[in-house]
Amino acid sequence: MAKLHNYYVLCPLIDQKSFHGVAEDREEEHVIVTLGRNVVNKYQLSDQKQVGGWTSKDHITSTVIYDKEQESYVGVFNNNTIKTWKEDSDNLDKMKKYKFPLNILRLLPRSNQPPLIIFTNGNCASLPYALDNRKTYESKSLLKDTDTIVDAACYTINKTDHICYIIKNNKESYEILNCPLRDELGDMERSKMTKTKIVRPDDVYVVGKFICTEGKNAIYILWSDAKMTVYNFKDWKTIGTVPWISTLSSVSLAWMGKDHLILFGSNTEQDGAIIVAYNIVLGVGSCRYPMKMYSEDAKLYCFHGRIILEASNHIGMLPYVLQSKRNLSSLLGSHEIIQDECMEIANWDSPTEPQFKVSNEIKDLFKLGLTERSMCNNVIPPLIEKDNFRTIYQTIKQFNDVPESVLVALINYCIKLVNPNKIDVSDAEEFNKLCTGEHTAKKDQIVHKAKFELLNYTLQISFSDALIIPHLRNGLSLDDTLFLLTYITNFLVNSDKTMNVDYESKLFDWCILLMDAFYQQYLMTKDEKVTGVLQNTLNVVVGLIKQLKTVSNVLPVISKLLSGKMIEDEDESSYTIELMEI
């Protein structure tokens, strides 16, 4: 679920009509803001400070971007001229001009290749190729005179780049143009170009559109009846209804990450604006943030955990956090069930066998129409009794919804699997040998590591705290919990494996869960082993907190180093005071 924090002002806006947009800079926490026709500034998101900028007498007509390959900034001037410059350039008017015979719509940065130049007639080309052939570069227009490109994006499928446009005509209708690009040249393979109309049989119209190139390549369309649909370049699908936001006026969309869109529009009372985080998997609104002023067709971005919004007189910034846990209480009232009147033609000759790979244990249960949770409950316990951990590992990976009772049974099985001799967890040296496999022969180390992989995967499975605690108390012994706590703390501190944020957070959740489930036994047991494990857990937590404080203290110093500022020693004073007795 998404969580929105407090709203800040990044910078004032010179003129809303001349504002072009925001782009990512070379540094991760910096952005390039093309404020107006003559001003480009760089800002640091962490403290909203301006860290650079340029001015130009020539009019800037598109968002300035950073070209990672050439390590330079690129801008469009007077609609048909390209200029490139370095960080230390102080006068853009003296930069070399590259003039084109065609008007340029915008520049599109690409991650591993040079940027693309998008021309107003629909054609495109790689920046180096276009600059070298600018005097002879003319191509037949792909658009009608009444057509305009309202959104453009570049995405990659199977190492092949594709260009995608959303085109609007004079009849207020839209269509999608999609085409693969040729390597190095960056121009279109016109023979493979496709066009798709954005239409619905209902009497509705488009109020929001967005081309997503992060995570899943798709196009999201918001309609006037608040329905959100997605086009994955093959077929259309209705996700659900967007709550809390008015669809009587235009709505801006951007990608937050982790299956979330962010929307900005007018509120339902039409007396202000609102920011809505929308979960595209569940089809519900995650959270909302009220705003005072609504700006039509406002530009919206998400960079480095922050929403950047074009407001009426400033550029705003709203930090956010995307959580993997689903807090159902925050979703109440965010989902409205609307009957879809669209008729679908059923194909009664469709095969009864599942259209994806499943094991033989699961295939027969599909025909019974069981839920995934029920199938997991029927399949995993018999496999645990057969004691074939490889089959268990392959089978459990096919389930996303695992019952808490099955999860606890798996944890219990994994503990017995990796610690058959019940090594004393208070002996740090022996426990470390168990985790690294030093006590086993070389021929058995592969099997030993595979057993720990099953345990590591099991600890990543999602669960409900309230539902799993009774099963933990009934299914695990005190020794099992001590082993788990010791293993998790050892894994957090001593493991060489790289962990993503979600997995690390899940391990902390397990520590808290084991504390909550067995706190009475910890309090009533006066065994030295229990005291040692709890003290070790406390030491690990305190050590991690100290590391976070150290990083927090070092960050300002690193920021000053990167910005080229002098670092003064706080211990040294410019003067001293001595007291003398007379």
Phi, psi and omega in degrees: 000156181265147176226125182260139181260212185272148184274136178234161173262119179285312180195155176288156181257130181290305182208124184296327182289329183264357177289131185257325179149183182236140179224158178288145180259184179294314177282147187295322185267010181248150176228154177258122181247114176273091190289324183200196183289342185229002187230131173231126180236157174245136182231149174264123187290329185295326181230009178060027180268144175281126183246006179170175178168165180217157174233159183212142174284327175287146182285129174276128187242009177203166181295130176286136181237168175252125179268108183294327183290316180268354182053050181212164178264145184230135179219157177256130182236138177054031175072339186224015185232137178250137172230142175237145181207164181263175182300319186273006179290136183247347182225105181287340182290340180267357180288152179293139181258140174240101186266138181248153176282351180245153174284143183256131179278306183193173176247137179244115176286150176234151188291310187246008182222168179298157179296165176254142170262124177256120179271157183293341179272004176101344180282161180214165179198155174294144185302310180298318180296318181293321180293322180289332184242026187295327184287333181251004186279104174220137181215152181294138182295140177268350186246155172282166181296334182268359183266146174222146177274119181259342176204143180217144180205157178238134179223167186237132174229122179053046177066014177245125179283145177232147174253141181225131176241147162253119188249136179244136178252181185288351179264016180061027175251158186234154171215159182253126174252128184226135183202138174289156181249151176277142181298148178067309181288322179075011178264172189277145167271091191297334180293340182253014181286140178232148176233135181229128179280142177264097183219158171223150182292342180281165178276074182226167179221165184279131175242345178208143180211149182201133175262116182263126179240008179250133182075265180255127177284116184196168177240126181254131182236127174255129185257168183292344176266016176073009177278140177253124177241156181229140177241117183263025180071011173230308181211170182260151177213137176271122182279310183166199182248135180273124182270168166072352187239142180276137178251019174280342177231174185294149180234132178268142182233150173206166183262125178271321186117162179051051174066031180233136169256151172246136182234143175231128179194192178281149176284171186293335178276354179062027179241015179180191181242170180206146173251129184236130171265127188236126179273116185279346178277312180276342182070036182224160174278131181275315180197171181216158180221116183286145177233156182279315188245138176259135176240124182289138180055037180293140178283137187226134182220161172226115179229125169053049176073023180222136174272127178247125191231137173276112177261186186293323182225013180200170171257120184260163181220131182230104178294150179214162176228134176255120183256145179282336179286148179255105177272100187295333181295330180283348181264355182298129179082003183262356184231127180242127180276121179237129181289128179271117185274000182292133180274137178241139179270118182278141176256099185284350179267011181294146184291149178277341179287145178297143184272021178218163186285125175222159179284165181295331179295327184269332188302318181291331181285337178298322182294337180277351179074026181285154175287163180298324180295319179291320179297319179297321180293332180275332189266314190290313181304316176298326178292325177295322178294326178286343175061046174244093189292332179293317177296321178298315181299314181293326183282318184294334179291346179275354182249137172260330182251099183254126178299147182297326179295319178292321180297317179294321177298322177293317178299315180299317179295318182294322180296316178293331182289316184270342181230063184292332183268001178054064179296144180293118184288343178283346177270097186298322182293315179294322180294321179294323176296323178297317182290324181273346179081021182290334183279354180256159177290158183299324181290338181262357185291327179296316178295320180298317179294324179296324178295319178290331176296322177296318178296316180297320179292321180298323179290347179270349184291137181287151181205169174258127182302313184295325183279331187272337184301314178299322179291325178296316182295328181271332188261341183242145175269171179297321178297324179296318180293322178296321177296315180297314179300317180294319181294316182295315179295322177294321180294322181292328187259317191255352185287143177271351182285144176278136181241140172280171185295321182296317181293318179298318177297323179295323178295320176295323177299321179295320178299314179296319182296317179294326176294316182292321186286330187236024186295327179295319179293324177297320183288321186275341181271127180256025180288139179295331179297317179296314180299319180295318180294317180294321179293320178297318177299317178298317180297320179296315180297315179298320178297319178294323178295319178297321178296320177296320178294322178296316177298319179298324179285330183279332185304314178299324179293317178297321179298319178293321178298316181293327180274358176081016181275155178286141178254116181263143177282120183294338182285333182276130180252152179283343178208164178230155178241126178243135177261127181240134176270126181254000000 
